[in-house]
């Protein structure tokens, strides 16, 4: 069964720009293959909302085990950004 989804206008434009860039640097065949792969993955994620980069089927599990780590990484990143802008 195919899951139906609609790309946001910004996402559709990004996809067009990605395709054009790859076409210029690697050709139409590669651009088509990358576009097809992206759309295939988007379709998978649309049909499997619990799937994600960590592979957990539950957002609550992800938050429980990785929430503190993500927060500390975000705080460190925020600190580095503040330092960079202070220069």
FENBEL-V145780 format. One record per residue. N is the residue number from 0. RES is the residue in three letters. PHI is phi as a letter, one per 30 degrees, with the letter a starting at -180 (* if undefined). OMEGA is omega in radians with two decimals (NA if undefined). Layout:
[[N & RES & PHI & OMEGA] [N & RES & PHI & OMEGA]]
This chain:
[[0 & UNK & * & -3.14] [1 & UNK & c & 3.10] [2 & UNK & d & 3.11] [3 & UNK & c & 3.10] [4 & UNK & a & 3.10] [5 & UNK & b & 3.08] [6 & UNK & d & 3.01] [7 & UNK & d & 3.14] [8 & UNK & e & 3.13] [9 & UNK & d & 3.14] [10 & UNK & d & 3.11] [11 & UNK & d & 3.11] [12 & UNK & d & 3.08] [13 & UNK & e & -3.13] [14 & UNK & d & 3.09] [15 & UNK & d & -3.13] [16 & UNK & d & 3.07] [17 & UNK & d & -3.14] [18 & UNK & e & -3.12] [19 & UNK & d & 3.14] [20 & UNK & d & -3.12] [21 & UNK & d & 3.11] [22 & UNK & e & -3.13] [23 & UNK & d & -3.04] [24 & UNK & c & -3.07] [25 & UNK & b & 3.10] [26 & UNK & j & -3.06] [27 & UNK & d & -3.09] [28 & UNK & d & 3.14] [29 & UNK & d & 3.13] [30 & UNK & d & 3.11] [31 & UNK & d & -3.13] [32 & UNK & d & 3.13] [33 & UNK & d & 3.12] [34 & UNK & e & 3.14] [35 & UNK & d & 3.13] [36 & UNK & d & 3.12] [37 & UNK & d & -3.12] [38 & UNK & d & 3.09] [39 & UNK & d & -3.14] [40 & UNK & d & 3.09] [41 & UNK & d & 3.10] [42 & UNK & d & 3.09] [43 & UNK & d & -3.12] [44 & UNK & d & 3.10] [45 & UNK & d & -3.12] [46 & UNK & d & -3.10] [47 & UNK & b & -3.02] [48 & UNK & e & 3.14] [49 & UNK & d & -3.12] [50 & UNK & d & 3.12] [51 & UNK & a & -3.05] [52 & UNK & d & 3.14] [53 & UNK & c & 3.07] [54 & UNK & i & 3.12] [55 & UNK & d & -3.14] [56 & UNK & d & -3.11] [57 & UNK & b & 3.09] [58 & UNK & d & 3.14] [59 & UNK & d & 3.09] [60 & UNK & d & 3.13] [61 & UNK & d & 3.13] [62 & UNK & d & -3.11] [63 & UNK & d & -3.03] [64 & UNK & c & -3.06] [65 & UNK & b & -3.07] [66 & UNK & e & -3.12] [67 & UNK & d & 3.13] [68 & UNK & d & -3.13] [69 & UNK & d & 3.14] [70 & UNK & d & -3.13] [71 & UNK & d & 3.09] [72 & UNK & d & 3.13] [73 & UNK & d & 3.11] [74 & UNK & d & 3.10] [75 & UNK & d & 3.11] [76 & UNK & d & 3.10] [77 & UNK & e & 3.13] [78 & UNK & d & 3.13] [79 & UNK & d & 3.13] [80 & UNK & d & 3.11] [81 & UNK & d & 3.12] [82 & UNK & d & -3.11] [83 & UNK & d & -3.12] [84 & UNK & d & -3.13] [85 & UNK & d & -3.09] [86 & UNK & d & NA]]
